[in-house]
Amino acid sequence: MSKRAFITGITGQDGSYLAELLLAKGYEVHGLIRRASTFNTARIDHLYVDPHDPDAKLFLHYGDLGDGARLVTLLSEVDPDEVYNLAAQSHVRVSFDEPEHTADTTGTGTIRLLEAVRMAGIDTRFYQASSSELYGSTPPPQNEDTPFHPRSPYAAAKLYSYWITKNYREAYDMYAVNGILFNHESPRRGETFVTRKITRAVAAIKAGKQEHLYMGNLDAIRDWGYAAEYVEGMWRMLQVDEPDDYVLATGTGLTVREFLEISFSHAGLTWTDHVRFDERYLRPSEVDALIGDGSKAAEKLGWKPTIDGYALAKLMVDADIEALECAGTPWIDKVDLPSWRIA
């Protein structure tokens, strides 16, 4: 029988790539989605197979990390071999505007899911999506032994999730791991995140549909990798004999300014002609530099990224230009797809 996986945040960037990966490996994949009046499954529509089809391997279930009882019921029914907790309010700047909501989803949501695993009594392996934002103002390079110093409500909530995951591993002998992933992007990245905001603007400016791009801090340094590669690292963390925590990173840092320059120049544009400053995009407390040391993952998991921030910027620009040329059709939706039916 094929393995079963349960993914929260399956409709997000990482969730869609992870679902693709697991389906390709023969898994039966179950995803948690929130009820909404509009469809929000664009990133995974291309994976759809009617659940009445005997070959169907992907099933979606309504639920929320705020509803612990529902999580217990679902996990008991699905009985997954692996659980991936990718759901969160994941926008750092927004977390300053919605700190309580961020704490509830990004922090408390994790313990609801861990407790649901425990209460359901299932034998599963648990992956928690941690973040390089945990390091905050601690200077790079950062690895698994680097002290944490969170600088946002988002990072503080992720810190709680990190430690409660370790606590459940130690207190209940649960196979639970933290993947401390440095920034990982793709053409599926949300449009308000800085990398996608830049590459979408490049495509629009090149097409004559936009003139200016408004930005905040251009001096922040980030270690940007390709999300499609990082989900392989997530999966590998759950395949080794003993649970542990791992950093995934490229080891290469770029400033936001450099990402801008690469993106605009790749499209034959000069970024200084179009970028303007807007203080509304500044964080109340900034994280200056995040550059990861992923040597432990390379040694223990055999995982190494092949795409760094330079190549990523060009990949994302090409995808957004193509999407715009295709009358706004999302980059991953290149064929007609049926409507969703929720299992």
C-alpha positions in Angstrom: 0.0 0.0 0.0 1.1 3.6 -0.7 2.1 5.9 2.1 -0.4 8.6 3.2 0.5 12.2 3.9 -1.5 15.0 5.5 -0.5 18.5 4.6 -1.8 21.7 6.2 -1.2 24.8 3.9 -1.5 22.6 0.8 -2.8 25.5 -1.3 0.3 27.6 -0.6 3.5 27.7 -2.5 5.3 25.0 -0.5 2.2 22.9 -0.1 1.6 22.7 -3.8 5.2 21.7 -4.6 5.2 19.2 -1.7 1.9 17.7 -3.0 3.5 17.3 -6.4 6.5 15.7 -5.0 4.7 13.2 -2.8 2.2 12.2 -5.6 5.2 11.6 -7.9 6.6 9.3 -5.2 3.3 7.3 -5.1 1.8 8.8 -1.9 -1.9 9.3 -1.2 -2.0 13.0 -0.3 -4.6 14.6 2.0 -4.8 18.4 2.4 -6.4 20.7 4.9 -8.2 23.7 3.4 -10.3 26.5 4.9 -13.8 27.1 3.8 -14.1 30.2 1.6 -16.7 31.6 -0.7 -14.2 31.7 -3.6 -11.9 29.0 -4.9 -8.3 29.4 -3.5 -6.8 26.2 -5.0 -5.1 27.6 -8.1 -1.7 26.3 -7.1 -2.9 22.7 -7.0 -5.7 22.6 -9.6 -3.3 20.9 -12.0 -3.0 18.0 -9.6 -6.7 17.3 -9.6 -8.2 13.9 -10.3 -11.9 13.4 -9.6 -12.1 11.5 -6.2 -14.5 9.1 -7.8 -11.7 7.9 -10.1 -10.1 4.8 -8.6 -6.7 6.3 -9.5 -7.3 9.4 -7.4 -4.5 10.1 -4.9 -5.2 13.7 -3.8 -8.1 14.5 -1.4 -8.9 17.8 0.3 -10.7 18.3 3.6 -12.3 21.3 5.2 -10.7 22.3 8.5 -8.7 24.9 10.3 -5.7 25.0 12.7 -8.0 26.9 15.0 -10.3 23.9 15.4 -8.5 21.2 17.4 -11.5 18.8 17.6 -11.7 18.8 13.8 -8.0 18.0 13.5 -8.3 15.0 15.8 -11.2 13.7 13.8 -9.4 14.1 10.5 -6.2 12.6 11.6 -8.0 9.6 13.0 -9.8 9.1 9.7 -6.9 9.7 7.4 -4.3 7.9 9.7 -1.3 9.4 7.8 2.2 8.1 7.8 3.5 11.7 7.6 2.1 15.0 8.7 3.5 18.3 7.2 2.5 21.5 9.0 3.0 24.3 6.5 0.0 26.4 7.4 0.6 29.9 8.9 0.0 33.6 8.6 3.4 33.8 6.9 3.8 37.4 5.9 6.4 39.0 8.3 5.3 42.6 7.7 1.6 41.8 8.1 2.4 40.1 11.4 3.1 43.6 12.9 -0.5 44.6 11.8 -2.1 41.3 13.0 0.0 40.1 15.9 -2.8 38.2 17.7 -4.0 36.4 14.6 -0.4 35.5 13.7 0.2 34.1 17.2 -3.0 32.0 17.0 -2.3 30.5 13.5 1.4 30.4 13.3 2.0 29.6 17.0 -0.9 28.0 18.8 -2.0 26.3 15.6 1.1 24.1 15.8 0.3 22.8 19.3 -3.3 22.1 18.2 -2.0 19.9 15.4 0.6 18.2 17.6 -1.9 17.5 20.3 -4.3 16.2 17.7 -1.7 13.7 16.5 -1.2 12.6 20.1 -4.9 12.4 20.9 -5.7 10.5 17.7 -3.1 7.9 18.8 -1.7 7.6 15.3 1.9 6.4 14.5 3.1 9.2 12.2 6.1 11.4 11.5 5.6 15.2 12.0 7.3 18.0 10.0 7.1 21.6 11.4 7.8 24.4 9.0 10.2 26.6 10.9 11.8 29.8 9.5 15.1 31.6 9.2 13.3 34.6 10.8 14.0 32.8 14.1 17.5 34.1 14.0 16.5 37.8 13.6 19.4 40.0 14.6 21.9 37.1 15.2 24.7 37.6 12.6 25.2 35.1 9.8 26.0 32.5 8.8 23.3 30.8 10.8 23.0 27.0 11.4 21.2 24.7 13.8 23.3 25.8 16.8 23.0 29.6 16.2 21.1 31.4 19.0 17.6 32.7 18.1 16.6 36.4 18.4 13.2 36.9 16.7 12.4 40.4 15.5 8.7 40.2 14.5 5.4 38.7 15.8 5.7 36.1 13.0 9.2 35.1 14.2 8.1 35.0 17.8 5.2 32.7 16.9 7.5 30.5 14.9 9.8 30.3 17.9 7.0 28.9 20.0 6.2 26.4 17.3 9.9 25.4 17.1 10.2 24.7 20.8 6.8 23.0 21.2 7.7 20.6 18.4 11.0 19.7 20.2 9.0 19.4 23.5 6.6 16.9 22.0 9.5 15.0 20.5 11.1 14.7 24.0 8.0 14.4 26.1 6.1 11.9 24.1 8.8 10.2 22.0 7.1 11.6 18.9 8.9 11.6 15.6 8.8 15.4 15.1 11.3 17.6 13.3 11.8 21.3 12.6 12.8 22.3 9.1 14.5 25.7 9.5 14.1 26.9 5.9 15.7 30.1 4.7 13.8 32.2 2.1 12.6 30.0 -0.7 10.7 31.5 -3.6 9.1 30.5 -6.9 6.6 31.7 -9.6 4.0 30.4 -7.2 5.0 32.8 -4.4 2.3 35.1 -3.1 2.1 38.4 -4.9 2.7 40.5 -1.8 6.1 38.8 -0.9 9.0 41.0 -2.0 10.5 38.7 -4.6 7.3 38.1 -6.4 6.3 41.7 -6.0 9.5 42.6 -7.9 9.2 40.1 -10.7 5.6 40.8 -11.3 6.4 44.5 -11.5 9.2 43.8 -14.0 6.8 41.9 -16.2 4.2 44.7 -16.0 6.7 47.5 -16.6 8.2 45.7 -19.6 4.7 45.3 -21.0 3.9 49.0 -20.5 1.2 48.3 -17.9 3.0 49.8 -15.0 5.5 52.6 -14.5 6.8 52.5 -10.9 7.5 49.9 -8.2 7.3 51.1 -4.5 9.7 49.4 -2.1 10.9 49.7 1.5 14.3 48.6 2.8 16.7 47.6 0.0 19.6 46.8 2.2 18.2 43.7 3.8 20.2 40.5 2.9 18.5 37.2 2.3 19.5 33.7 1.3 17.0 33.0 -1.5 16.5 29.5 -2.9 14.0 27.7 -5.1 10.9 26.3 -3.3 10.5 23.3 -5.6 13.9 22.1 -4.4 13.3 22.8 -0.7 10.3 20.5 -0.4 12.6 17.6 -1.3 14.5 18.5 1.8 11.3 18.5 3.9 10.5 15.0 2.7 14.1 13.8 3.4 13.9 15.0 7.0 11.1 12.4 7.6 12.9 9.5 6.0 15.9 9.2 8.3 15.8 6.9 11.3 16.0 9.5 14.1 14.2 12.8 14.2 16.3 16.0 14.2 16.2 19.6 13.2 17.8 20.9 10.0 18.6 24.2 8.2 17.9 24.3 4.5 19.7 27.2 2.7 21.9 28.0 -0.3 24.6 29.8 1.7 24.5 32.7 -0.7 23.2 36.1 0.4 21.7 38.9 -1.8 20.5 42.3 -0.9 17.0 43.3 -2.0 18.7 45.9 -4.2 20.7 43.2 -5.9 17.6 41.1 -6.5 16.0 44.2 -8.0 19.0 44.8 -10.3 19.2 41.2 -11.5 15.4 41.1 -12.2 15.2 44.3 -14.1 18.4 43.8 -16.1 17.2 40.3 -17.1 14.2 42.0 -18.8 16.4 44.7 -20.4 15.4 47.4 -17.9 17.2 49.7 -15.4 15.8 49.3 -11.9 16.6 52.9 -10.8 14.3 54.3 -13.5 11.3 52.6 -11.9 11.8 51.9 -8.2 10.5 54.4 -5.6 10.7 54.4 -1.8 7.7 54.1 0.4 8.2 54.0 4.2 5.0 52.0 4.7 6.9 48.9 3.6 9.5 49.2 6.4 9.2 46.9 9.4 9.1 48.4 12.9 12.2 46.2 13.6 14.3 44.9 10.8 16.2 41.7 10.2 19.4 42.8 8.5 21.0 39.6 7.2 20.0 36.0 7.0 22.5 33.6 5.3 22.2 29.9 6.1 24.7 27.1 6.6 23.0 23.9 5.3 26.0 21.6 5.8 24.2 19.4 8.2 21.4 18.7 5.7 24.0 18.0 3.0 25.8 15.5 5.3 22.9 13.8 6.9 20.2 14.1 4.3 22.2 14.3 1.1 20.3 17.5 0.2 21.9 20.4 -1.7 20.2 23.2 -3.6 21.2 23.9 -7.2 19.5 27.2 -7.8 20.6 30.3 -5.9 19.1 33.8 -5.8 20.7 34.9 -9.0 19.2 32.1 -11.0 16.0 32.3 -9.1 15.4 36.0 -10.0 15.7 35.2 -13.7 13.5 32.1 -13.4 10.7 34.1 -11.7 11.0 37.1 -14.2 10.6 34.7 -17.1 7.6 33.1 -15.5 5.8 36.4 -14.8 6.5 37.7 -18.3 5.1 34.5 -19.8 2.0 34.7 -17.5 1.4 38.3 -18.6 1.8 37.4 -22.2 -0.8 34.6 -21.8 -3.5 37.1 -20.9 -2.8 36.8 -17.1 -3.2 33.1 -17.0 -1.4 31.8 -13.9 2.0 30.3 -14.7 1.0 26.8 -13.5 -2.4 26.7 -15.1 -1.7 26.0 -18.8 -4.6 23.7 -19.5 -8.3 23.7 -18.8 -9.0 22.0 -15.4 -12.1 20.7 -13.8 -13.7 22.3 -10.7 -12.7 21.0 -7.3 -14.7 18.5 -5.4 -13.8 18.3 -1.7 -13.4 14.9 -0.1 
